Amino acid sequence: MTTPLRPTLPQEPEALSPLHVRDLTVVYREKPALWDVDLEIPAGQLCAIVGPNGAGKSTLIKAVLGLVPTASGQVRFFGQSLAQARKRIGYVPQRGSVDWDFPTSVLDVVMMGLYGKLGWFKRPGPREREAALRCLEQVSLLEYAHRQISQLSGGQQQRVFLARALAQDADLYFMDEPFAGVDAVTEEAILRVLHELKGHGKTVVIVHHDLETVRDYFDHLTLLNVQVIASGPIDETFTPENLKRTYGGRMRWGEGEKAKETPEARPQPPS
């Protein structure tokens, strides 16, 4: 049994881009975390955001979703504002940012993904429950539906969040380091779901940290270090030159073209 995903509806030409960002700046304690970011995400692709620690990758996702304040900039989703497009957007935060001791079941967490369509004051019924169970089945967690979320392993918890995003049936998904610290079973489940989403015309934007898997996992790459260093198709963007610019000369391009990172101070944004 599989969950039928709603195909992304065709858009007018001017609204084709799932995410359009212009001149986005975020400042923390008078220091730019993002500086004049311009970004265009193509439709129907798996897109990675990559950069060193402190580069602003998670901040970028949170800024476009309105989760952190911005100093300046414009963000449009499918040619609309966040408020207008919110029901078309799904979000999977970092697992470490969640209080997993909160007393709730796996099934209840997944059904939270349906509240955007139901409204917070309408209780989910049998139809919504069945939809949530199908999403759990997609990530191989159906047997854990009634278990407390705190009783799951880290990889299983990540898959629960992925199932919750699936329940939203969005057109554009943001995922903040979903592969970080997960086991092989979870990594395989995430990849399977990502390719299914792509097959249904969905767009997925992922903050990613493993340079060795970028070329295998993604279609489009944005290299970020406070500013956008490069953004485009993997074959054009994932180059030694761009990686050195992104990581401040910290890259060693070794055997098999596997990029390795060595420590160095983070470059400062323009004054």
N, C-alpha and C positions, 0 to 999 in steps of 0.2 A: 504493500500500500504506500503510495507516494502522495505528497501534497501538490495539487495543481497550482502552479504559480500564475498569477495574472500577468499577461504580457504587458510590457510598457507601451502605452498608447503613442501613436505618431504625434510629433509636435510640429508646430509652425517653424519655418526656417530660423527665425530670429530667436526661438526659444529652445533650440536643439541642445544646447550645452546644459548638462545637469548641474554644473557648478561653474559660476563665472565670478571671479574675485578681482577687484581693482583697488590698488593703493591701500591695502590693509595694513595697519600698524597697531600693534599691541604693546603697551608699556607697563612694566612691573617695577615699582619703586624707582621711577624716573629713568629706567634703563630699558631700551627696546628689546622685547622678546621676539617680535616680528617687525620687519621694516619694509614698507612700501611693497607688499607682496601682490604680484599679479599672477593669476592662475586661471587656466581654462581646462576643465576636465572633460574628456570625450565621452560620448554615450556608449553604453554597452560594453565597457572594458573593465578589466581588473587593473586598478591603478595604485601604485605604491608611492608613499612619501618617505624618503630616506634621508638621513643626515646624522651627524654626531650627537652625542648626549648634549642637551641644552640648546639644540638648534631651533626649537620652537615647533616641533612636529605635532605633538599633542595639543599645544596651544593653538595651532592653526585650525585643527578640527573643532576645538571648543569655541574658538572665536567665530567661525562661520555658523556654528549652531547656536550662537547667542549665549553660551555658557560662561564666557568671560567677557569683560568689557573691552571695547576697542577704542583706540584714540582717533582713528579715521578709517575710511575705506567703504567700499560698496560690495555687497554680496547678493547674488541672484541665483535662484535655483529654478531651472527650466524657464527662465525669464521672469520669475516671480520672486516676491519677498519671502523670507523665512516663514512669516505668519501664513501666507497664502499657500505655501508648498509643504507645510509641516507634515501633513498626512502622507506625503510621498517620500519621506526621509526616515531611515532607520539608523540606529546608533548602538554600537557595542563598545562600552568604555573599557579601560584597562581593568583587569580582574582585581588588581591590588587596590583600586579606588572604591571597592564595594564592601559594605559590612556584611560578610557572609554569615555572621552569627544571628542575624535577624530571623526570628522564628517563622519561617514560611516554607511551604512545600515547593518542590521543583515545578509541579504543574501550575501552581499559583504564580510563580515568577514568569513562566512562559505566557500565561493569560494576560499578564500586565501589558504585553505587546499589543493586545487587542483594544485597550482602553481608548486609544486615539480615535478609533472608528466608533466604538460604543458610546463614548462619553463617560466621564468619571462617575456619574450618578446612575448609570444603568448597569445592572448586574449581568455578568456573562451567563448565557444559558447553555443548553446541551450542544448547540451548533458551535459555539465558541470553544467549549470544552473539547469537542471532537477535533476542531482545527488545531488546538494546542497540542493534543496528543499526536496528531500527524506530524507536527513539527518536531516533537521529541523523537519520534520514530526516525525522522530524517537524520538526526544526529546520534542515533543508536543509544538513546537514553529512555526509551519507553518504559522499561521495567523499573526505572527510578522515579516515576511520575509522582508518587506519594511520599517519597523520602524527603526529610528535611534537607534544605540546601546546604547547611553546614556539615552534613555527613558525607558530602561528595569530595572527591579529590579535586586538586586544582584544575586538571584537564577536563574533568567532568563539569565543573562549574563553568568553565569557559564555553563548553558546548551548550549548557543551559542558556547562557546569554545569546549564543548564536541562534538557538531555537526561538528565543523571544523576539529576536530581530526578524526571523523568518515569519513569525506570526503577524508582524506588522504589514507584510506583503508590500514593501516599499518599492520605489523605482530607483532610489539612490541610497546606498548604505555607506556609513562611516564605521570603521573598525579600528580601534586603537591598540596596536600590538597584539592581535589575537593569537599569534604563534609563540609569544614569549613564554618560555618555561613550560610548555605543554609536552605531553608524552606523544609517542609516535601514532597511537590510535586517534588521539584528538587532532593531531596535525593532518592525518589522512581524512578525517571527517570534515575538517574545515575546508580543505582543498576540494573535496567532493561537492560540498555545498556551494563554494565559490564558483565552480564551473557550471553547476546547475543554474545559479543566478545569472551568470553571463549568458548561458544558453537561452534564457528567457528574456534577454535584452536589458537586464538590470545593470546598473553601474555600481561598482564597489571601490571605495577609496580606503586604503589600509596604511596606517603607520607601521613601518616594518623596520627591523634592525639587522636582519641577517643578510649581508651582502652576497653571500654565496648562493642564495636561493632566489634572488631578485629576477634574474633572467629566466628561470624556469617557471616562476609563479605568476609573473605579471606581464601585461601588455604595454603599460604606460608607466613612466617613471617621472617623479618630481624630486629633484635633489634640492634640499633646503638647509641653509645655515643662516638663520635670521632672515635672510633674503632668499628668494628663489634663484638658485645657481643655474639650473637647467630644467626643462620640462618638455617631455615629448615621448614618442615611441621608444621602447626599450633599446632597439638596435641603434638608434641615433643618440640616445642620452646616456646609456650605461657604458661610458668610456673611461679609460685611465685618466685622461685630462680632466674630465668633469668631476671625477671622484677626488682627484687631488685638489681641485678648486673648492670642493665642498668640505673636505676634511682638513683643509689648511696645510697640505703637504704631508699629512700623516699616513698616506697610503703607500703600501708596497704591493706591486702587481706581480704576483708570484706564479708559480707553476700552475697550468690549467686556467690561467686568467682568473684566479680567485683572489679577490681583494682582501687585504688584511689591514686592520687599523692599528696605529701606534699612538700613544698618548701625546697630546699637545694642547696648548691653551686654545680656547675658543676664540675665533676672530671677532673683532669688535665691529658693530655696524657703523655706517657713516655718521659723522657728527653733523 
